[in-house]
Amino acid sequence: MSSTRLGLLTGLALGLAIALGGFGAFAAVALLGAIGFLAGRCLDGKLDLSRLSTRDRSRP
């Protein structure tokens, strides 16, 4: 799926959420969409989270 189609579907989902459920539903859909996007990028190997979990072990 191209980025254009993905953006269109995301916009439609957010529009429907705010039209049918108000701002609370809009915020929930936006938050879950962002989490899904980041999970997809991580699973595709396009987002490296290893830097967040490593510690600087050079300190005593």
PyMOL Python script that loads the backbone (N, CA, C, O; Angstrom):
from pymol import cmd

cmd.read_pdbstr("""\
ATOM      1  N   MET A   1       0.850  -1.162   0.000  1.00  0.00           N
ATOM      2  CA  MET A   1       0.000   0.000   0.000  1.00  0.00           C
ATOM      3  C   MET A   1       0.900   1.230   0.000  1.00  0.00           C
ATOM      4  O   MET A   1       1.861   1.309   0.765  1.00  0.00           O
ATOM      5  N   SER A   2       0.581   2.181  -0.860  1.00  0.00           N
ATOM      6  CA  SER A   2       1.412   3.376  -0.961  1.00  0.00           C
ATOM      7  C   SER A   2       1.166   4.310   0.220  1.00  0.00           C
ATOM      8  O   SER A   2       0.153   4.199   0.911  1.00  0.00           O
ATOM      9  N   SER A   3       2.080   5.209   0.438  1.00  0.00           N
ATOM     10  CA  SER A   3       1.956   6.165   1.528  1.00  0.00           C
ATOM     11  C   SER A   3       0.745   7.071   1.336  1.00  0.00           C
ATOM     12  O   SER A   3       0.108   7.484   2.305  1.00  0.00           O
ATOM     13  N   THR A   4       0.433   7.377   0.075  1.00  0.00           N
ATOM     14  CA  THR A   4      -0.723   8.224  -0.204  1.00  0.00           C
ATOM     15  C   THR A   4      -2.012   7.542   0.237  1.00  0.00           C
ATOM     16  O   THR A   4      -2.859   8.168   0.874  1.00  0.00           O
ATOM     17  N   ARG A   5      -2.164   6.276  -0.094  1.00  0.00           N
ATOM     18  CA  ARG A   5      -3.369   5.538   0.308  1.00  0.00           C
ATOM     19  C   ARG A   5      -3.436   5.367   1.814  1.00  0.00           C
ATOM     20  O   ARG A   5      -4.507   5.486   2.409  1.00  0.00           O
ATOM     21  N   LEU A   6      -2.306   5.091   2.427  1.00  0.00           N
ATOM     22  CA  LEU A   6      -2.273   4.940   3.874  1.00  0.00           C
ATOM     23  C   LEU A   6      -2.665   6.247   4.558  1.00  0.00           C
ATOM     24  O   LEU A   6      -3.419   6.235   5.530  1.00  0.00           O
ATOM     25  N   GLY A   7      -2.167   7.357   4.065  1.00  0.00           N
ATOM     26  CA  GLY A   7      -2.523   8.661   4.613  1.00  0.00           C
ATOM     27  C   GLY A   7      -3.996   8.972   4.416  1.00  0.00           C
ATOM     28  O   GLY A   7      -4.638   9.535   5.303  1.00  0.00           O
ATOM     29  N   LEU A   8      -4.536   8.609   3.255  1.00  0.00           N
ATOM     30  CA  LEU A   8      -5.951   8.823   2.987  1.00  0.00           C
ATOM     31  C   LEU A   8      -6.815   8.008   3.942  1.00  0.00           C
ATOM     32  O   LEU A   8      -7.773   8.535   4.509  1.00  0.00           O
ATOM     33  N   LEU A   9      -6.490   6.732   4.126  1.00  0.00           N
ATOM     34  CA  LEU A   9      -7.261   5.880   5.027  1.00  0.00           C
ATOM     35  C   LEU A   9      -7.157   6.357   6.479  1.00  0.00           C
ATOM     36  O   LEU A   9      -8.135   6.297   7.224  1.00  0.00           O
ATOM     37  N   THR A  10      -6.000   6.821   6.870  1.00  0.00           N
ATOM     38  CA  THR A  10      -5.832   7.347   8.222  1.00  0.00           C
ATOM     39  C   THR A  10      -6.681   8.593   8.417  1.00  0.00           C
ATOM     40  O   THR A  10      -7.337   8.743   9.448  1.00  0.00           O
ATOM     41  N   GLY A  11      -6.673   9.479   7.445  1.00  0.00           N
ATOM     42  CA  GLY A  11      -7.490  10.680   7.524  1.00  0.00           C
ATOM     43  C   GLY A  11      -8.973  10.377   7.574  1.00  0.00           C
ATOM     44  O   GLY A  11      -9.719  11.024   8.309  1.00  0.00           O
ATOM     45  N   LEU A  12      -9.405   9.391   6.794  1.00  0.00           N
ATOM     46  CA  LEU A  12     -10.806   8.997   6.821  1.00  0.00           C
ATOM     47  C   LEU A  12     -11.194   8.407   8.167  1.00  0.00           C
ATOM     48  O   LEU A  12     -12.266   8.712   8.690  1.00  0.00           O
ATOM     49  N   ALA A  13     -10.336   7.564   8.736  1.00  0.00           N
ATOM     50  CA  ALA A  13     -10.624   6.960  10.029  1.00  0.00           C
ATOM     51  C   ALA A  13     -10.704   8.026  11.119  1.00  0.00           C
ATOM     52  O   ALA A  13     -11.589   7.973  11.974  1.00  0.00           O
ATOM     53  N   LEU A  14      -9.796   8.982  11.095  1.00  0.00           N
ATOM     54  CA  LEU A  14      -9.822  10.049  12.091  1.00  0.00           C
ATOM     55  C   LEU A  14     -11.041  10.949  11.904  1.00  0.00           C
ATOM     56  O   LEU A  14     -11.641  11.396  12.882  1.00  0.00           O
ATOM     57  N   GLY A  15     -11.404  11.211  10.660  1.00  0.00           N
ATOM     58  CA  GLY A  15     -12.588  12.014  10.390  1.00  0.00           C
ATOM     59  C   GLY A  15     -13.859  11.344  10.873  1.00  0.00           C
ATOM     60  O   GLY A  15     -14.724  11.993  11.462  1.00  0.00           O
ATOM     61  N   LEU A  16     -13.975  10.048  10.625  1.00  0.00           N
ATOM     62  CA  LEU A  16     -15.143   9.306  11.101  1.00  0.00           C
ATOM     63  C   LEU A  16     -15.185   9.258  12.627  1.00  0.00           C
ATOM     64  O   LEU A  16     -16.257   9.356  13.224  1.00  0.00           O
ATOM     65  N   ALA A  17     -14.031   9.108  13.249  1.00  0.00           N
ATOM     66  CA  ALA A  17     -13.989   9.045  14.711  1.00  0.00           C
ATOM     67  C   ALA A  17     -14.459  10.350  15.326  1.00  0.00           C
ATOM     68  O   ALA A  17     -15.206  10.336  16.304  1.00  0.00           O
ATOM     69  N   ILE A  18     -14.035  11.475  14.772  1.00  0.00           N
ATOM     70  CA  ILE A  18     -14.450  12.756  15.356  1.00  0.00           C
ATOM     71  C   ILE A  18     -15.906  13.070  15.012  1.00  0.00           C
ATOM     72  O   ILE A  18     -16.601  13.719  15.794  1.00  0.00           O
ATOM     73  N   ALA A  19     -16.370  12.613  13.845  1.00  0.00           N
ATOM     74  CA  ALA A  19     -17.755  12.877  13.457  1.00  0.00           C
ATOM     75  C   ALA A  19     -18.740  12.034  14.264  1.00  0.00           C
ATOM     76  O   ALA A  19     -19.817  12.510  14.623  1.00  0.00           O
ATOM     77  N   LEU A  20     -18.380  10.809  14.543  1.00  0.00           N
ATOM     78  CA  LEU A  20     -19.304   9.897  15.214  1.00  0.00           C
ATOM     79  C   LEU A  20     -19.099   9.822  16.722  1.00  0.00           C
ATOM     80  O   LEU A  20     -20.049   9.547  17.456  1.00  0.00           O
ATOM     81  N   GLY A  21     -17.905  10.056  17.191  1.00  0.00           N
ATOM     82  CA  GLY A  21     -17.637   9.832  18.597  1.00  0.00           C
ATOM     83  C   GLY A  21     -17.148  11.033  19.372  1.00  0.00           C
ATOM     84  O   GLY A  21     -16.978  10.947  20.588  1.00  0.00           O
ATOM     85  N   GLY A  22     -16.920  12.137  18.716  1.00  0.00           N
ATOM     86  CA  GLY A  22     -16.425  13.317  19.410  1.00  0.00           C
ATOM     87  C   GLY A  22     -14.914  13.313  19.554  1.00  0.00           C
ATOM     88  O   GLY A  22     -14.209  12.491  18.969  1.00  0.00           O
ATOM     89  N   PHE A  23     -14.441  14.263  20.355  1.00  0.00           N
ATOM     90  CA  PHE A  23     -12.997  14.437  20.479  1.00  0.00           C
ATOM     91  C   PHE A  23     -12.324  13.272  21.186  1.00  0.00           C
ATOM     92  O   PHE A  23     -11.191  12.926  20.850  1.00  0.00           O
ATOM     93  N   GLY A  24     -12.989  12.661  22.151  1.00  0.00           N
ATOM     94  CA  GLY A  24     -12.391  11.522  22.868  1.00  0.00           C
ATOM     95  C   GLY A  24     -12.098  10.360  21.940  1.00  0.00           C
ATOM     96  O   GLY A  24     -11.034   9.748  22.019  1.00  0.00           O
ATOM     97  N   ALA A  25     -13.043  10.055  21.059  1.00  0.00           N
ATOM     98  CA  ALA A  25     -12.829   8.979  20.090  1.00  0.00           C
ATOM     99  C   ALA A  25     -11.730   9.352  19.101  1.00  0.00           C
ATOM    100  O   ALA A  25     -10.928   8.505  18.709  1.00  0.00           O
ATOM    101  N   PHE A  26     -11.695  10.625  18.697  1.00  0.00           N
ATOM    102  CA  PHE A  26     -10.656  11.101  17.789  1.00  0.00           C
ATOM    103  C   PHE A  26      -9.271  10.912  18.410  1.00  0.00           C
ATOM    104  O   PHE A  26      -8.354  10.414  17.757  1.00  0.00           O
ATOM    105  N   ALA A  27      -9.129  11.313  19.673  1.00  0.00           N
ATOM    106  CA  ALA A  27      -7.836  11.196  20.348  1.00  0.00           C
ATOM    107  C   ALA A  27      -7.433   9.732  20.505  1.00  0.00           C
ATOM    108  O   ALA A  27      -6.263   9.388  20.341  1.00  0.00           O
ATOM    109  N   ALA A  28      -8.402   8.870  20.823  1.00  0.00           N
ATOM    110  CA  ALA A  28      -8.093   7.447  20.984  1.00  0.00           C
ATOM    111  C   ALA A  28      -7.647   6.829  19.666  1.00  0.00           C
ATOM    112  O   ALA A  28      -6.681   6.066  19.636  1.00  0.00           O
ATOM    113  N   VAL A  29      -8.340   7.150  18.575  1.00  0.00           N
ATOM    114  CA  VAL A  29      -7.967   6.614  17.261  1.00  0.00           C
ATOM    115  C   VAL A  29      -6.599   7.142  16.844  1.00  0.00           C
ATOM    116  O   VAL A  29      -5.785   6.392  16.305  1.00  0.00           O
ATOM    117  N   ALA A  30      -6.340   8.416  17.086  1.00  0.00           N
ATOM    118  CA  ALA A  30      -5.039   8.989  16.728  1.00  0.00           C
ATOM    119  C   ALA A  30      -3.908   8.338  17.524  1.00  0.00           C
ATOM    120  O   ALA A  30      -2.857   8.027  16.963  1.00  0.00           O
ATOM    121  N   LEU A  31      -4.112   8.131  18.816  1.00  0.00           N
ATOM    122  CA  LEU A  31      -3.085   7.513  19.652  1.00  0.00           C
ATOM    123  C   LEU A  31      -2.824   6.070  19.247  1.00  0.00           C
ATOM    124  O   LEU A  31      -1.672   5.659  19.107  1.00  0.00           O
ATOM    125  N   LEU A  32      -3.890   5.303  19.059  1.00  0.00           N
ATOM    126  CA  LEU A  32      -3.716   3.906  18.662  1.00  0.00           C
ATOM    127  C   LEU A  32      -3.129   3.793  17.255  1.00  0.00           C
ATOM    128  O   LEU A  32      -2.369   2.866  16.974  1.00  0.00           O
ATOM    129  N   GLY A  33      -3.470   4.715  16.384  1.00  0.00           N
ATOM    130  CA  GLY A  33      -2.874   4.729  15.045  1.00  0.00           C
ATOM    131  C   GLY A  33      -1.379   4.985  15.097  1.00  0.00           C
ATOM    132  O   GLY A  33      -0.612   4.346  14.377  1.00  0.00           O
ATOM    133  N   ALA A  34      -0.961   5.919  15.949  1.00  0.00           N
ATOM    134  CA  ALA A  34       0.463   6.216  16.091  1.00  0.00           C
ATOM    135  C   ALA A  34       1.215   5.028  16.671  1.00  0.00           C
ATOM    136  O   ALA A  34       2.325   4.725  16.232  1.00  0.00           O
ATOM    137  N   ILE A  35       0.624   4.350  17.656  1.00  0.00           N
ATOM    138  CA  ILE A  35       1.255   3.167  18.241  1.00  0.00           C
ATOM    139  C   ILE A  35       1.366   2.056  17.195  1.00  0.00           C
ATOM    140  O   ILE A  35       2.398   1.390  17.100  1.00  0.00           O
ATOM    141  N   GLY A  36       0.314   1.860  16.418  1.00  0.00           N
ATOM    142  CA  GLY A  36       0.353   0.852  15.358  1.00  0.00           C
ATOM    143  C   GLY A  36       1.383   1.169  14.298  1.00  0.00           C
ATOM    144  O   GLY A  36       2.066   0.275  13.797  1.00  0.00           O
ATOM    145  N   PHE A  37       1.498   2.456  13.949  1.00  0.00           N
ATOM    146  CA  PHE A  37       2.493   2.875  12.963  1.00  0.00           C
ATOM    147  C   PHE A  37       3.904   2.574  13.461  1.00  0.00           C
ATOM    148  O   PHE A  37       4.723   2.037  12.716  1.00  0.00           O
ATOM    149  N   LEU A  38       4.191   2.914  14.710  1.00  0.00           N
ATOM    150  CA  LEU A  38       5.523   2.664  15.259  1.00  0.00           C
ATOM    151  C   LEU A  38       5.813   1.167  15.374  1.00  0.00           C
ATOM    152  O   LEU A  38       6.937   0.732  15.125  1.00  0.00           O
ATOM    153  N   ALA A  39       4.809   0.387  15.747  1.00  0.00           N
ATOM    154  CA  ALA A  39       5.003  -1.070  15.818  1.00  0.00           C
ATOM    155  C   ALA A  39       5.269  -1.644  14.434  1.00  0.00           C
ATOM    156  O   ALA A  39       6.128  -2.512  14.283  1.00  0.00           O
ATOM    157  N   GLY A  40       4.557  -1.179  13.437  1.00  0.00           N
ATOM    158  CA  GLY A  40       4.775  -1.640  12.065  1.00  0.00           C
ATOM    159  C   GLY A  40       6.154  -1.283  11.556  1.00  0.00           C
ATOM    160  O   GLY A  40       6.812  -2.096  10.907  1.00  0.00           O
ATOM    161  N   ARG A  41       6.600  -0.054  11.851  1.00  0.00           N
ATOM    162  CA  ARG A  41       7.953   0.351  11.435  1.00  0.00           C
ATOM    163  C   ARG A  41       9.015  -0.513  12.117  1.00  0.00           C
ATOM    164  O   ARG A  41      10.014  -0.880  11.498  1.00  0.00           O
ATOM    165  N   CYS A  42       8.797  -0.829  13.375  1.00  0.00           N
ATOM    166  CA  CYS A  42       9.744  -1.661  14.118  1.00  0.00           C
ATOM    167  C   CYS A  42       9.784  -3.070  13.544  1.00  0.00           C
ATOM    168  O   CYS A  42      10.862  -3.636  13.364  1.00  0.00           O
ATOM    169  N   LEU A  43       8.621  -3.637  13.255  1.00  0.00           N
ATOM    170  CA  LEU A  43       8.566  -4.990  12.703  1.00  0.00           C
ATOM    171  C   LEU A  43       9.133  -5.057  11.284  1.00  0.00           C
ATOM    172  O   LEU A  43       9.670  -6.090  10.884  1.00  0.00           O
ATOM    173  N   ASP A  44       9.019  -3.975  10.524  1.00  0.00           N
ATOM    174  CA  ASP A  44       9.591  -3.931   9.182  1.00  0.00           C
ATOM    175  C   ASP A  44      11.094  -3.717   9.200  1.00  0.00           C
ATOM    176  O   ASP A  44      11.755  -3.840   8.169  1.00  0.00           O
ATOM    177  N   GLY A  45      11.633  -3.397  10.365  1.00  0.00           N
ATOM    178  CA  GLY A  45      13.069  -3.161  10.477  1.00  0.00           C
ATOM    179  C   GLY A  45      13.478  -1.759  10.094  1.00  0.00           C
ATOM    180  O   GLY A  45      14.659  -1.510   9.853  1.00  0.00           O
ATOM    181  N   LYS A  46      12.531  -0.830  10.028  1.00  0.00           N
ATOM    182  CA  LYS A  46      12.833   0.543   9.637  1.00  0.00           C
ATOM    183  C   LYS A  46      12.946   1.473  10.839  1.00  0.00           C
ATOM    184  O   LYS A  46      13.196   2.668  10.682  1.00  0.00           O
ATOM    185  N   LEU A  47      12.765   0.932  12.030  1.00  0.00           N
ATOM    186  CA  LEU A  47      12.879   1.703  13.258  1.00  0.00           C
ATOM    187  C   LEU A  47      13.721   0.904  14.229  1.00  0.00           C
ATOM    188  O   LEU A  47      13.352  -0.208  14.607  1.00  0.00           O
ATOM    189  N   ASP A  48      14.849   1.462  14.634  1.00  0.00           N
ATOM    190  CA  ASP A  48      15.766   0.764  15.525  1.00  0.00           C
ATOM    191  C   ASP A  48      15.588   1.280  16.938  1.00  0.00           C
ATOM    192  O   ASP A  48      15.905   2.434  17.226  1.00  0.00           O
ATOM    193  N   LEU A  49      15.082   0.433  17.822  1.00  0.00           N
ATOM    194  CA  LEU A  49      14.854   0.819  19.203  1.00  0.00           C
ATOM    195  C   LEU A  49      15.962   0.341  20.137  1.00  0.00           C
ATOM    196  O   LEU A  49      15.861   0.510  21.352  1.00  0.00           O
ATOM    197  N   SER A  50      17.004  -0.247  19.592  1.00  0.00           N
ATOM    198  CA  SER A  50      18.060  -0.798  20.437  1.00  0.00           C
ATOM    199  C   SER A  50      18.822   0.298  21.177  1.00  0.00           C
ATOM    200  O   SER A  50      19.354   0.059  22.261  1.00  0.00           O
ATOM    201  N   ARG A  51      18.878   1.490  20.603  1.00  0.00           N
ATOM    202  CA  ARG A  51      19.592   2.577  21.276  1.00  0.00           C
ATOM    203  C   ARG A  51      18.874   3.027  22.545  1.00  0.00           C
ATOM    204  O   ARG A  51      19.499   3.591  23.443  1.00  0.00           O
ATOM    205  N   LEU A  52      17.569   2.782  22.626  1.00  0.00           N
ATOM    206  CA  LEU A  52      16.822   3.200  23.810  1.00  0.00           C
ATOM    207  C   LEU A  52      17.041   2.269  24.990  1.00  0.00           C
ATOM    208  O   LEU A  52      16.863   2.681  26.136  1.00  0.00           O
ATOM    209  N   SER A  53      17.423   1.028  24.738  1.00  0.00           N
ATOM    210  CA  SER A  53      17.535   0.055  25.816  1.00  0.00           C
ATOM    211  C   SER A  53      18.973  -0.196  26.264  1.00  0.00           C
ATOM    212  O   SER A  53      19.183  -0.870  27.272  1.00  0.00           O
ATOM    213  N   THR A  54      19.950   0.315  25.560  1.00  0.00           N
ATOM    214  CA  THR A  54      21.349   0.082  25.953  1.00  0.00           C
ATOM    215  C   THR A  54      21.778   1.109  26.984  1.00  0.00           C
ATOM    216  O   THR A  54      21.350   2.263  26.958  1.00  0.00           O
ATOM    217  N   ARG A  55      22.610   0.674  27.867  1.00  0.00           N
ATOM    218  CA  ARG A  55      23.151   1.562  28.899  1.00  0.00           C
ATOM    219  C   ARG A  55      24.611   1.839  28.597  1.00  0.00           C
ATOM    220  O   ARG A  55      25.307   1.048  27.961  1.00  0.00           O
ATOM    221  N   ASP A  56      25.041   2.979  29.073  1.00  0.00           N
ATOM    222  CA  ASP A  56      26.461   3.322  28.943  1.00  0.00           C
ATOM    223  C   ASP A  56      27.212   2.539  30.012  1.00  0.00           C
ATOM    224  O   ASP A  56      27.146   2.877  31.194  1.00  0.00           O
ATOM    225  N   ARG A  57      27.918   1.503  29.604  1.00  0.00           N
ATOM    226  CA  ARG A  57      28.600   0.633  30.564  1.00  0.00           C
ATOM    227  C   ARG A  57      30.024   1.064  30.820  1.00  0.00           C
ATOM    228  O   ARG A  57      30.765   0.360  31.506  1.00  0.00           O
ATOM    229  N   SER A  58      30.430   2.212  30.284  1.00  0.00           N
ATOM    230  CA  SER A  58      31.793   2.664  30.526  1.00  0.00           C
ATOM    231  C   SER A  58      31.939   3.327  31.892  1.00  0.00           C
ATOM    232  O   SER A  58      33.053   3.503  32.384  1.00  0.00           O
ATOM    233  N   ARG A  59      30.796   3.701  32.514  1.00  0.00           N
ATOM    234  CA  ARG A  59      30.870   4.292  33.836  1.00  0.00           C
ATOM    235  C   ARG A  59      31.029   3.205  34.906  1.00  0.00           C
ATOM    236  O   ARG A  59      30.491   2.106  34.772  1.00  0.00           O
ATOM    237  N   PRO A  60      31.774   3.531  35.967  1.00  0.00           N
ATOM    238  CA  PRO A  60      31.960   2.527  37.050  1.00  0.00           C
ATOM    239  C   PRO A  60      30.738   2.359  37.896  1.00  0.00           C
ATOM    240  O   PRO A  60      30.741   1.561  38.834  1.00  0.00           O
TER     241      PRO A  60
END
""", "prot")
cmd.dss("prot")
cmd.show_as("cartoon", "prot")
cmd.util.cbc("prot")
cmd.orient("prot")
